[in-house]
Amino acid sequence: MSLERDRSHAQMIDGLERLSLSLPDEALLQLRQYLDELEKWNAAYNLTAVRDRAGMVTRHLLDALAIVPPLQPLLAHPGARLLDVGSGAGLPGLVLAIVAPTLEVTVLDSNGKKARFLRHAARTLKLANVTVAEARVEAWMPPAPYSLITSRAFAALGEFFTSTAALLAPGGQWVAMKGKLADRELADVPASIHIRESMRVQVPGLDEVRHLIFAIPT
């Protein structure tokens, strides 16, 4: 392993400790393999604007891992099914699939090169709990609805909720990852959606505002 990879691994372990997340060795290996594949594919296919490995650890990996503690009861629920909309390079969908191996995860993206990466990563990391959907969310017809639907800066909140409402199971909820929250974006959320909680999330090593939005149909 190169010096850069050694440093990024130590950075990841430190971030996990700061998040009070304890993961088995297999999950740590898969997270490291995920970074390897993301770095390799990004050089050829420009999957993300973040080019350096240290930046990928902070802005991608730890950003996704930071939402695990508040989501843990939902991720561990028997029969839980999660849809990650506009998954891109698999964030947070593939990361959640690694830390919650009993969770059924669908990562959806309409971009062909990103969907190819998602399929490659799921195979390479041996993530048997992952389905890759190369489709627009409006066209996706899963075999069953989802108890959780996530997104990471996929769209404005109102559009995210309305475009995925038909895919949400009874009793399910949306979990949206956001940076700064604009009053107008919140005001544009339809009356048919109830924002149950808006939570500040601190990403280790990142001095930027992050929010986690929990919402349910009214």
PASEBA-1860 file (N, C-alpha, C; in nm, 3 decimals):
! residues 218
1> MSLERDRS> 0.085/-0.119/0.000/0.000/0.000/0.000/0.088/0.124/0.000 ~ 0.057/0.221/-0.082/0.136/0.341/-0.092/0.121/0.425/0.034 ~ 0.213/0.523/0.048/0.207/0.613/0.163/0.075/0.690/0.165 ~ 0.030/0.733/0.044/-0.096/0.806/0.036/-0.212/0.719/0.083 ~ -0.211/0.592/0.047/-0.319/0.502/0.090/-0.311/0.476/0.240 ~ -0.189/0.465/0.293/-0.173/0.449/0.438/-0.234/0.568/0.510 ~ -0.205/0.687/0.461/-0.255/0.808/0.525/-0.407/0.818/0.515 ~ -0.461/0.781/0.398/-0.606/0.789/0.381/-0.676/0.686/0.470
9> HAQMIDGL> -0.613/0.571/0.490/-0.672/0.470/0.578/-0.674/0.521/0.722 ~ -0.563/0.580/0.766/-0.558/0.637/0.900/-0.659/0.749/0.915 ~ -0.677/0.828/0.809/-0.777/0.936/0.809/-0.917/0.879/0.825 ~ -0.945/0.770/0.755/-1.076/0.706/0.764/-1.100/0.651/0.905 ~ -1.001/0.583/0.962/-1.014/0.525/1.096/-1.037/0.635/1.199 ~ -0.963/0.745/1.187/-0.982/0.857/1.278/-1.124/0.913/1.266 ~ -1.172/0.926/1.143/-1.308/0.976/1.121/-1.412/0.885/1.182 ~ -1.394/0.753/1.167/-1.488/0.658/1.226/-1.490/0.669/1.378
17> ERLSLSLP> -1.372/0.687/1.438/-1.365/0.703/1.583/-1.438/0.829/1.627 ~ -1.422/0.937/1.551/-1.490/1.062/1.586/-1.641/1.052/1.569 ~ -1.685/0.962/1.481/-1.828/0.938/1.463/-1.881/0.831/1.559 ~ -1.790/0.774/1.640/-1.825/0.665/1.733/-1.883/0.546/1.658 ~ -1.825/0.518/1.542/-1.867/0.405/1.461/-1.762/0.294/1.469 ~ -1.804/0.177/1.510/-1.716/0.062/1.515/-1.760/-0.037/1.408 ~ -1.673/-0.064/1.312/-1.708/-0.152/1.200/-1.619/-0.275/1.200 ~ -1.672/-0.389/1.153/-1.589/-0.510/1.145/-1.480/-0.495/1.038
25> DEALLQLR> -1.380/-0.579/1.047/-1.267/-0.571/0.955/-1.311/-0.584/0.809 ~ -1.410/-0.670/0.783/-1.456/-0.687/0.645/-1.512/-0.557/0.588 ~ -1.587/-0.483/0.668/-1.642/-0.355/0.623/-1.531/-0.253/0.600 ~ -1.432/-0.251/0.687/-1.319/-0.158/0.669/-1.244/-0.189/0.540 ~ -1.226/-0.317/0.511/-1.161/-0.356/0.386/-1.243/-0.313/0.266 ~ -1.375/-0.331/0.273/-1.463/-0.292/0.161/-1.462/-0.140/0.141 ~ -1.459/-0.064/0.249/-1.452/0.081/0.235/-1.321/0.124/0.169 ~ -1.213/0.057/0.205/-1.083/0.087/0.143/-1.084/0.047/-0.004
33> QYLDELEK> -1.142/-0.068/-0.035/-1.153/-0.111/-0.175/-1.240/-0.015/-0.255 ~ -1.347/0.033/-0.192/-1.433/0.131/-0.259/-1.353/0.255/-0.297 ~ -1.273/0.305/-0.205/-1.189/0.422/-0.235/-1.092/0.393/-0.349 ~ -1.032/0.274/-0.347/-0.940/0.235/-0.454/-1.009/0.242/-0.590 ~ -1.129/0.183/-0.598/-1.201/0.178/-0.726/-1.249/0.318/-0.768 ~ -1.295/0.396/-0.671/-1.339/0.532/-0.703/-1.223/0.615/-0.757 ~ -1.109/0.606/-0.693/-0.991/0.681/-0.738/-0.950/0.637/-0.878 ~ -0.950/0.508/-0.902/-0.910/0.454/-1.033/-1.008/0.497/-1.143
41> WNAAYNLT> -1.136/0.479/-1.119/-1.237/0.513/-1.220/-1.248/0.664/-1.240 ~ -1.227/0.739/-1.134/-1.240/0.884/-1.146/-1.135/0.941/-1.240 ~ -1.017/0.880/-1.241/-0.911/0.927/-1.329/-0.948/0.912/-1.476 ~ -1.031/0.812/-1.506/-1.069/0.786/-1.645/-1.206/0.843/-1.681 ~ -1.298/0.844/-1.587/-1.437/0.877/-1.620/-1.491/1.002/-1.550 ~ -1.409/1.068/-1.468/-1.450/1.194/-1.406/-1.584/1.180/-1.332 ~ -1.589/1.085/-1.242/-1.712/1.061/-1.166/-1.739/1.170/-1.064 ~ -1.634/1.233/-1.015/-1.647/1.336/-0.913/-1.541/1.443/-0.934
49> AVRDRAGM> -1.574/1.566/-0.894/-1.479/1.677/-0.908/-1.367/1.669/-0.804 ~ -1.384/1.587/-0.702/-1.279/1.570/-0.600/-1.175/1.475/-0.657 ~ -1.052/1.522/-0.671/-0.950/1.444/-0.741/-0.854/1.370/-0.648 ~ -0.828/1.427/-0.530/-0.727/1.366/-0.442/-0.792/1.269/-0.344 ~ -0.716/1.169/-0.304/-0.769/1.062/-0.219/-0.811/1.113/-0.081 ~ -0.731/1.203/-0.024/-0.766/1.258/0.107/-0.899/1.332/0.100 ~ -0.919/1.407/-0.008/-1.045/1.477/-0.027/-1.161/1.382/-0.043 ~ -1.137/1.269/-0.111/-1.243/1.170/-0.127/-1.283/1.109/0.007
57> VTRHLLDA> -1.184/1.088/0.095/-1.215/1.034/0.227/-1.308/1.129/0.302 ~ -1.272/1.258/0.303/-1.350/1.355/0.380/-1.483/1.386/0.314 ~ -1.478/1.426/0.187/-1.597/1.481/0.121/-1.694/1.375/0.070 ~ -1.647/1.253/0.057/-1.734/1.147/0.008/-1.757/1.039/0.115 ~ -1.648/0.973/0.155/-1.664/0.858/0.245/-1.716/0.900/0.382 ~ -1.647/0.994/0.449/-1.690/1.035/0.582/-1.820/1.114/0.578 ~ -1.844/1.185/0.468/-1.970/1.255/0.451/-2.087/1.156/0.454 ~ -2.069/1.042/0.386/-2.173/0.939/0.386/-2.179/0.866/0.520
65> LAIVPPLQ> -2.065/0.837/0.579/-2.063/0.765/0.706/-2.121/0.849/0.820 ~ -2.116/0.980/0.808/-2.166/1.068/0.914/-2.316/1.053/0.936 ~ -2.388/1.002/0.837/-2.533/0.986/0.854/-2.569/0.849/0.913 ~ -2.470/0.761/0.930/-2.499/0.626/0.979/-2.549/0.627/1.123 ~ -2.485/0.697/1.218/-2.535/0.691/1.357/-2.683/0.725/1.372 ~ -2.734/0.836/1.315/-2.877/0.863/1.331/-2.968/0.767/1.253 ~ -2.912/0.696/1.154/-2.992/0.605/1.073/-2.985/0.460/1.121 ~ -2.895/0.429/1.212/-2.870/0.288/1.247/-2.995/0.207/1.280
73> PLLAHPGA> -3.090/0.259/1.361/-3.209/0.178/1.390/-3.290/0.147/1.264 ~ -3.294/0.241/1.170/-3.369/0.221/1.046/-3.297/0.123/0.954 ~ -3.164/0.133/0.948/-3.086/0.046/0.859/-3.091/-0.099/0.906 ~ -3.100/-0.118/1.038/-3.097/-0.254/1.094/-3.234/-0.318/1.104 ~ -3.338/-0.247/1.066/-3.473/-0.300/1.080/-3.493/-0.420/0.986 ~ -3.546/-0.530/1.034/-3.565/-0.648/0.949/-3.649/-0.615/0.824 ~ -3.599/-0.656/0.709/-3.670/-0.633/0.584/-3.658/-0.493/0.527 ~ -3.571/-0.410/0.586/-3.555/-0.272/0.538/-3.503/-0.271/0.394
81> RLLDVGSG> -3.565/-0.184/0.314/-3.524/-0.167/0.174/-3.496/-0.018/0.151 ~ -3.382/0.011/0.090/-3.341/0.150/0.070/-3.318/0.178/-0.077 ~ -3.367/0.291/-0.123/-3.341/0.341/-0.258/-3.258/0.468/-0.246 ~ -3.142/0.469/-0.311/-3.057/0.588/-0.314/-3.069/0.650/-0.453 ~ -3.135/0.766/-0.459/-3.169/0.831/-0.586/-3.057/0.925/-0.630 ~ -3.019/0.917/-0.758/-2.908/0.998/-0.807/-2.780/0.960/-0.735 ~ -2.755/0.829/-0.725/-2.648/0.777/-0.640/-2.510/0.819/-0.687 ~ -2.494/0.849/-0.815/-2.364/0.894/-0.865/-2.258/0.787/-0.850
89> AGLPGLVL> -2.160/0.815/-0.765/-2.053/0.718/-0.740/-2.087/0.623/-0.626 ~ -2.216/0.619/-0.588/-2.258/0.526/-0.483/-2.266/0.589/-0.345 ~ -2.293/0.719/-0.343/-2.296/0.792/-0.216/-2.434/0.849/-0.189 ~ -2.496/0.811/-0.080/-2.444/0.724/0.026/-2.474/0.575/0.008 ~ -2.541/0.535/-0.101/-2.595/0.401/-0.114/-2.497/0.287/-0.092 ~ -2.383/0.289/-0.163/-2.288/0.179/-0.148/-2.226/0.177/-0.009 ~ -2.201/0.294/0.047/-2.145/0.301/0.182/-2.243/0.243/0.283 ~ -2.371/0.274/0.270/-2.471/0.219/0.360/-2.484/0.068/0.342
97> AIVAPTLE> -2.470/0.020/0.219/-2.475/-0.124/0.193/-2.358/-0.197/0.260 ~ -2.244/-0.130/0.269/-2.127/-0.190/0.334/-2.147/-0.199/0.484 ~ -2.193/-0.090/0.545/-2.204/-0.088/0.692/-2.329/-0.161/0.742 ~ -2.426/-0.185/0.654/-2.549/-0.256/0.693/-2.574/-0.369/0.593 ~ -2.502/-0.481/0.605/-2.509/-0.588/0.505/-2.643/-0.658/0.495 ~ -2.733/-0.642/0.594/-2.866/-0.702/0.584/-2.965/-0.610/0.515 ~ -2.925/-0.488/0.488/-3.011/-0.390/0.423/-3.014/-0.414/0.272 ~ -3.134/-0.418/0.213/-3.146/-0.428/0.067/-3.134/-0.288/0.008
105> VTVLDSNG> -3.034/-0.266/-0.076/-3.004/-0.133/-0.128/-3.016/-0.131/-0.280 ~ -3.090/-0.034/-0.332/-3.092/-0.007/-0.476/-3.026/0.128/-0.497 ~ -2.921/0.131/-0.579/-2.856/0.257/-0.616/-2.901/0.292/-0.757 ~ -2.960/0.408/-0.773/-3.020/0.447/-0.900/-2.951/0.569/-0.957 ~ -2.913/0.559/-1.084/-2.858/0.675/-1.155/-2.883/0.655/-1.305 ~ -2.923/0.762/-1.372/-2.952/0.752/-1.515/-2.827/0.770/-1.601 ~ -2.716/0.815/-1.541/-2.591/0.837/-1.614/-2.521/0.704/-1.639 ~ -2.495/0.672/-1.765/-2.441/0.542/-1.801/-2.307/0.511/-1.737
113> KKARFLRH> -2.214/0.606/-1.739/-2.080/0.577/-1.684/-2.086/0.560/-1.532 ~ -2.176/0.634/-1.466/-2.190/0.618/-1.322/-2.256/0.484/-1.288 ~ -2.354/0.445/-1.367/-2.417/0.314/-1.345/-2.318/0.201/-1.368 ~ -2.230/0.216/-1.467/-2.127/0.113/-1.491/-2.034/0.104/-1.372 ~ -1.996/0.218/-1.315/-1.911/0.215/-1.196/-1.983/0.148/-1.080 ~ -2.109/0.179/-1.062/-2.186/0.119/-0.953/-2.190/-0.033/-0.966 ~ -2.213/-0.082/-1.087/-2.215/-0.227/-1.109/-2.077/-0.287/-1.082 ~ -1.973/-0.220/-1.130/-1.836/-0.269/-1.109/-1.803/-0.273/-0.960
121> AARTLKLA> -1.836/-0.165/-0.889/-1.804/-0.159/-0.746/-1.880/-0.265/-0.668 ~ -2.008/-0.284/-0.699/-2.088/-0.386/-0.629/-2.029/-0.526/-0.650 ~ -1.982/-0.554/-0.773/-1.920/-0.684/-0.801/-1.786/-0.697/-0.729 ~ -1.703/-0.595/-0.739/-1.568/-0.600/-0.683/-1.571/-0.612/-0.532 ~ -1.664/-0.541/-0.469/-1.674/-0.543/-0.323/-1.761/-0.659/-0.272 ~ -1.816/-0.737/-0.368/-1.901/-0.852/-0.335/-2.020/-0.811/-0.248 ~ -2.088/-0.705/-0.292/-2.204/-0.655/-0.220/-2.330/-0.722/-0.273 ~ -2.363/-0.836/-0.214/-2.478/-0.913/-0.261/-2.611/-0.844/-0.231
129> NVTVAEAR> -2.609/-0.745/-0.144/-2.732/-0.675/-0.106/-2.759/-0.551/-0.191 ~ -2.686/-0.534/-0.301/-2.698/-0.414/-0.386/-2.758/-0.449/-0.522 ~ -2.856/-0.368/-0.563/-2.911/-0.371/-0.699/-2.880/-0.236/-0.763 ~ -2.832/-0.238/-0.887/-2.804/-0.115/-0.960/-2.915/-0.091/-1.062 ~ -2.975/0.028/-1.056/-3.080/0.066/-1.150/-3.029/0.180/-1.237 ~ -3.010/0.153/-1.365/-2.971/0.258/-1.460/-3.100/0.311/-1.522 ~ -3.156/0.414/-1.462/-3.287/0.464/-1.504/-3.312/0.601/-1.444 ~ -3.405/0.673/-1.505/-3.457/0.794/-1.441/-3.553/0.750/-1.331
137> VEAWMPPA> -3.557/0.826/-1.224/-3.638/0.783/-1.110/-3.786/0.772/-1.148 ~ -3.833/0.857/-1.239/-3.973/0.853/-1.280/-4.007/0.724/-1.354 ~ -3.906/0.660/-1.413/-3.930/0.539/-1.492/-3.901/0.410/-1.415 ~ -3.846/0.422/-1.295/-3.805/0.303/-1.221/-3.926/0.233/-1.160 ~ -3.938/0.103/-1.188/-4.048/0.023/-1.135/-3.991/-0.095/-1.058 ~ -3.968/-0.079/-0.929/-3.908/-0.186/-0.849/-4.010/-0.296/-0.820 ~ -3.961/-0.415/-0.779/-4.054/-0.523/-0.745/-4.131/-0.496/-0.616 ~ -4.080/-0.407/-0.532/-4.147/-0.371/-0.406/-4.106/-0.230/-0.369
145> PYSLITSR> -4.191/-0.157/-0.295/-4.155/-0.021/-0.255/-4.047/-0.022/-0.146 ~ -4.001/0.098/-0.112/-3.886/0.112/-0.022/-3.926/0.174/0.111 ~ -3.866/0.123/0.219/-3.892/0.180/0.351/-3.811/0.307/0.374 ~ -3.700/0.322/0.300/-3.617/0.442/0.308/-3.579/0.486/0.167 ~ -3.588/0.616/0.142/-3.541/0.672/0.016/-3.446/0.785/0.049 ~ -3.322/0.773/0.002/-3.219/0.872/0.032/-3.177/0.948/-0.093 ~ -3.117/1.063/-0.070/-3.052/1.137/-0.178/-2.944/1.225/-0.119 ~ -2.845/1.253/-0.200/-2.735/1.341/-0.159/-2.725/1.451/-0.264
153> AFAALGEF> -2.790/1.563/-0.234/-2.790/1.677/-0.327/-2.842/1.638/-0.465 ~ -2.944/1.549/-0.467/-3.002/1.504/-0.594/-3.085/1.614/-0.659 ~ -3.166/1.682/-0.580/-3.257/1.785/-0.633/-3.307/1.867/-0.515 ~ -3.384/1.972/-0.545/-3.451/2.046/-0.438/-3.542/1.950/-0.363 ~ -3.564/1.977/-0.234/-3.641/1.885/-0.151/-3.778/1.852/-0.209 ~ -3.851/1.955/-0.253/-3.985/1.932/-0.307/-3.984/1.837/-0.425 ~ -3.889/1.857/-0.516/-3.878/1.769/-0.633/-3.838/1.628/-0.593 ~ -3.746/1.616/-0.498/-3.704/1.485/-0.450/-3.823/1.407/-0.393
161> FTSTAALL> -3.902/1.473/-0.309/-4.015/1.405/-0.247/-4.121/1.365/-0.350 ~ -4.159/1.458/-0.435/-4.268/1.430/-0.529/-4.228/1.328/-0.635 ~ -4.102/1.330/-0.679/-4.059/1.238/-0.785/-4.045/1.095/-0.736 ~ -4.037/1.076/-0.605/-4.018/0.941/-0.550/-4.134/0.894/-0.464 ~ -4.239/0.974/-0.452/-4.350/0.941/-0.362/-4.412/0.805/-0.393 ~ -4.423/0.770/-0.521/-4.485/0.643/-0.559/-4.399/0.522/-0.522 ~ -4.272/0.546/-0.489/-4.179/0.438/-0.458/-4.166/0.412/-0.308 ~ -4.230/0.497/-0.226/-4.218/0.487/-0.082/-4.322/0.390/-0.026
169> APGGQWVA> -4.277/0.298/0.057/-4.367/0.201/0.118/-4.452/0.268/0.227 ~ -4.570/0.214/0.256/-4.648/0.265/0.369/-4.564/0.262/0.497 ~ -4.562/0.373/0.569/-4.482/0.382/0.689/-4.336/0.415/0.664 ~ -4.298/0.430/0.535/-4.160/0.462/0.500/-4.130/0.611/0.516 ~ -4.003/0.646/0.496/-3.967/0.787/0.507/-3.851/0.822/0.415 ~ -3.843/0.952/0.388/-3.733/1.006/0.309/-3.623/1.054/0.402 ~ -3.498/1.041/0.356/-3.383/1.095/0.428/-3.296/1.167/0.325 ~ -3.295/1.299/0.332/-3.222/1.380/0.234/-3.097/1.440/0.297
177> MKGKLADR> -2.983/1.425/0.230/-2.859/1.487/0.272/-2.848/1.624/0.204 ~ -2.828/1.728/0.284/-2.821/1.862/0.231/-2.706/1.939/0.297 ~ -2.662/2.044/0.228/-2.566/2.135/0.287/-2.643/2.243/0.360 ~ -2.626/2.367/0.317/-2.705/2.475/0.376/-2.849/2.463/0.328 ~ -2.943/2.497/0.416/-3.085/2.489/0.382/-3.140/2.628/0.356 ~ -3.190/2.650/0.236/-3.250/2.778/0.202/-3.396/2.780/0.245 ~ -3.440/2.894/0.299/-3.579/2.906/0.343/-3.676/2.879/0.228 ~ -3.640/2.925/0.108/-3.728/2.907/-0.008/-3.744/2.759/-0.041
185> ELADVPAS> -3.636/2.683/-0.030/-3.645/2.540/-0.060/-3.738/2.470/0.037 ~ -3.729/2.506/0.164/-3.819/2.448/0.264/-3.964/2.491/0.240 ~ -3.982/2.617/0.201/-4.117/2.669/0.177/-4.182/2.602/0.057 ~ -4.101/2.554/-0.037/-4.155/2.492/-0.158/-4.191/2.344/-0.141 ~ -4.166/2.290/-0.023/-4.204/2.150/0.002/-4.357/2.141/0.004 ~ -4.416/2.049/-0.072/-4.562/2.039/-0.079/-4.626/2.012/0.058 ~ -4.749/2.056/0.074/-4.822/2.035/0.199/-4.845/1.887/0.228 ~ -4.836/1.804/0.123/-4.855/1.660/0.141/-4.735/1.591/0.206
193> IHIRESMR> -4.627/1.668/0.231/-4.506/1.615/0.291/-4.482/1.683/0.425 ~ -4.454/1.604/0.527/-4.423/1.658/0.660/-4.275/1.636/0.690 ~ -4.201/1.745/0.709/-4.061/1.733/0.750/-4.058/1.703/0.899 ~ -4.024/1.580/0.930/-4.030/1.532/1.069/-3.915/1.586/1.152 ~ -3.798/1.600/1.090/-3.681/1.647/1.164/-3.577/1.700/1.067 ~ -3.509/1.809/1.108/-3.394/1.862/1.037/-3.277/1.859/1.134 ~ -3.176/1.780/1.103/-3.067/1.754/1.197/-2.934/1.804/1.140 ~ -2.858/1.877/1.221/-2.723/1.916/1.182/-2.631/1.795/1.194
201> VQVPGLDE> -2.547/1.776/1.094/-2.453/1.664/1.093/-2.311/1.720/1.079 ~ -2.221/1.672/1.162/-2.082/1.715/1.156/-1.997/1.607/1.089 ~ -1.936/1.641/0.977/-1.849/1.548/0.906/-1.707/1.568/0.957 ~ -1.641/1.463/1.007/-1.504/1.478/1.058/-1.410/1.537/0.953 ~ -1.340/1.642/0.993/-1.243/1.705/0.903/-1.301/1.803/0.805 ~ -1.432/1.828/0.810/-1.496/1.918/0.715/-1.564/2.032/0.789 ~ -1.519/2.154/0.764/-1.575/2.271/0.830/-1.683/2.334/0.741 ~ -1.786/2.256/0.714/-1.897/2.301/0.631/-2.028/2.253/0.693
209> VRHLIFAI> -2.136/2.325/0.663/-2.267/2.291/0.719/-2.325/2.171/0.645 ~ -2.374/2.074/0.721/-2.444/1.958/0.665/-2.573/1.937/0.743 ~ -2.678/1.901/0.672/-2.807/1.872/0.735/-2.858/1.736/0.687 ~ -2.934/1.672/0.773/-3.004/1.549/0.738/-3.152/1.576/0.760 ~ -3.230/1.560/0.654/-3.373/1.592/0.658/-3.454/1.463/0.656 ~ -3.536/1.442/0.759/-3.627/1.327/0.766/-3.767/1.376/0.732 ~ -3.834/1.307/0.640/-3.968/1.350/0.599/-4.058/1.229/0.575 ~ -4.189/1.251/0.594/-4.287/1.146/0.573/-4.408/1.208/0.502
217> PT> -4.489/1.125/0.434/-4.614/1.179/0.378/-4.709/1.218/0.490 ~ -4.789/1.320/0.467/-4.887/1.362/0.568/-5.012/1.274/0.557
END
